[in-house]
C-alpha cells in the first residue's frame, strides 16, 4: 500500500472578512465575560503586521448586597473583575486565533459596566 500523498498546496488565497473576525471576537468575548454578544464592541488595529484586538464590554457581577453578606459570592462568578478580565484576554486570544487562523498579537479589554446577576458563572 502506498503512503498517502502530502497535502497539495493550491494556488490562490483565502481571506476572512473583518466582519467575520469581528463577529468571532464579539462571541468569544461574550462567552469569556458572560455577557450578551450584542453588548461587546470590537475594534481591530495593525500591530506591526499582526492584529491587535480592543474590546469594550460590560461584565456580569453579583449584587453588592450579596457580596457584603457572603464575600465567597465573588468566587462563584470566577473571581474579581480584574482577575476575570485578565483570564478572558488569554481565552479570547486563543479562541480567535484557533478558529480564524489570524495572527493576533494582543487583546485589550476595557470593562464598560456591570450587569447584575443573581446566579454565578455557568461553566
C-alpha positions in Angstrom: 0.0 0.0 0.0 1.4 3.4 -1.0 1.9 6.1 1.6 -0.7 8.9 1.4 0.4 11.9 -0.7 1.2 15.0 1.3 -1.5 17.7 1.2 -1.4 19.6 -2.0 -0.7 23.3 -1.9 -3.2 25.0 -4.1 -2.6 28.4 -5.7 -4.8 31.3 -4.6 -5.6 32.8 -1.3 -8.2 32.8 1.4 -9.4 35.8 3.3 -11.6 36.2 6.3 -13.6 39.4 6.2 -13.3 42.0 9.0 -17.0 41.4 9.7 -16.4 37.7 10.2 -13.4 38.4 12.5 -15.4 40.9 14.4 -18.4 38.5 14.9 -15.9 35.8 16.1 -14.2 38.2 18.6 -17.5 39.5 19.8 -18.8 36.0 20.5 -15.5 34.8 22.1 -15.6 37.9 24.4 -19.2 37.4 25.3 -18.5 33.8 26.3 -15.4 34.8 28.3 -17.1 37.7 30.1 -20.5 36.0 30.4 -22.5 38.8 28.7 -24.6 39.2 25.6 -22.5 39.4 22.3 -24.5 42.5 21.3 -23.1 44.3 24.3 -19.5 43.8 23.2 -17.8 46.4 20.9 -14.8 45.3 18.9 -12.0 47.3 17.2 -9.1 45.9 15.2 -5.8 47.7 14.7 -2.5 46.9 13.0 0.3 45.9 15.4 3.4 45.6 13.2 1.7 43.3 10.7 -0.3 41.4 13.4 -3.8 42.1 14.5 -4.4 43.8 17.8 -7.9 43.4 19.3 -9.6 46.0 21.5 -12.8 45.2 23.3 -15.2 47.3 25.3 -17.7 45.2 27.3 -19.7 45.0 30.5 -19.2 42.1 32.8 -21.6 40.1 35.0 -21.2 40.7 38.7 -23.2 39.6 41.8 -25.4 42.1 43.6 -23.2 44.0 46.1 -25.7 43.2 48.9 -25.0 39.5 48.4 -21.2 40.1 48.4 -21.5 42.1 51.6 -23.3 39.2 53.2 -21.1 36.5 51.7 -17.8 37.5 50.1 -17.5 34.0 48.7 -20.1 35.0 46.1 -17.2 36.7 44.1 -15.7 33.3 43.7 -18.9 31.9 42.2 -18.5 34.5 39.4 -15.0 33.4 38.7 -13.1 35.9 40.9 -12.6 39.6 40.9 -13.4 41.7 37.8 -9.7 42.3 37.3 -8.9 38.6 37.6 -11.7 37.6 35.2 -10.6 40.3 32.6 -7.0 39.0 32.7 -8.2 35.4 32.2 -10.6 36.5 29.5 -7.8 38.0 27.5 -6.0 34.7 27.2 -9.2 32.8 26.4 -10.3 35.3 23.7 -6.9 35.4 22.1 -6.7 31.6 22.0 -10.3 31.2 20.6 -9.9 33.8 17.9 -6.5 32.6 16.8 -7.5 28.9 16.8 -10.8 29.4 14.9 -9.7 32.1 12.4 -6.0 31.3 11.9 -5.4 35.0 12.2 -2.2 36.2 14.0 -3.5 38.2 16.9 -0.8 40.0 18.9 -2.8 41.1 21.9 -6.2 41.6 23.3 -7.0 44.8 25.3 -10.2 44.8 27.3 -12.0 47.8 28.8 -14.8 47.0 31.2 -17.6 49.5 30.4 -20.1 48.5 33.1 -21.6 45.8 35.2 -24.5 43.5 34.6 -26.0 42.5 37.9 -26.8 38.8 38.0 -28.2 36.6 40.9 -26.5 33.4 39.6 -22.8 32.6 39.2 -20.9 31.8 36.1 -22.1 28.9 34.0 -19.1 26.7 33.2 
